[in-house]
Amino acid sequence: RFFQLLIPLALFPINILKTQTPAERTMDSLRLEYIRKYKDIAMDEMERSGIPASIKLAQGILESRAGASELAVNASNHFGIKCGKDWSGPNYQKHDDDFDKNGKPVNSCFRKYKNVADCYADHSEFIRNPEKQYRYGFLFELDPLDYKAWARGLQDAGYSTAGHYGERLIYFIELYRMYEYDRRAHEGRI
């Protein structure tokens, strides 16, 4: 009888029994704290702009290393938004992907915000900008509860040059069940 109980355990996949490394536990902790801190701002922005809260949170986690990146810490910029020609606010200079005529890296100008809420709102306006209608406008025709379509749409629109950007957003949304914030914002919060 004892051996009959052991046989199913022996067939159990080993990788399911694998535990997280200390680095994975730390990142998981940072991501959970990020979601806790910014979920309400993301839902506010979904109600105001139509961009799913889950997309905002997943992009923030991915773009800012869950709020731990240099840009997030020093400029409250969680989405890597560069200054652009119309930006007249404060800025933060750092090396990114800009090079001079000799191929040497030069500082890039990034938008600097007073707080994360301002950054989240500006990110919405960046995507809703009428001048970018040709690029991102189709996203607002999608169901706001269809985070997969939004994630793939951002990738197709070229929001990021990172490979598999949309799938990475979907991975974080599903891992941390962030789609629940979309439903809450869409159906009305109590």
Salt bridges, closest charged atoms under 4 A:
GLU33 OE2 - ARG36 NH2 2.51
ASP40 OD2 - LYS39 NZ 3.58
ASP40 OD1 - ARG189 NH1 3.73
ASP44 OD1 - ARG189 NH2 2.54
GLU45 OE1 - ARG48 NH2 2.75
GLU47 OE1 - ARG189 NH2 2.85
ASP86 OD2 - LYS85 NZ 3.57
ASP96 OD2 - LYS82 NZ 3.14
ASP97 OD1 - LYS82 NZ 2.59
ASP98 OD2 - LYS82 NZ 3.46
ASP122 OD2 - ARG111 NH1 2.70
GLU125 OE2 - ARG48 NH1 2.83
GLU125 OE2 - ARG128 NH2 3.18
GLU131 OE1 - LYS85 NZ 3.48
GLU167 OE2 - ARG152 NE 2.96
GLU174 OE2 - LYS148 NZ 3.55
GLU180 OE2 - ARG177 NH2 2.38
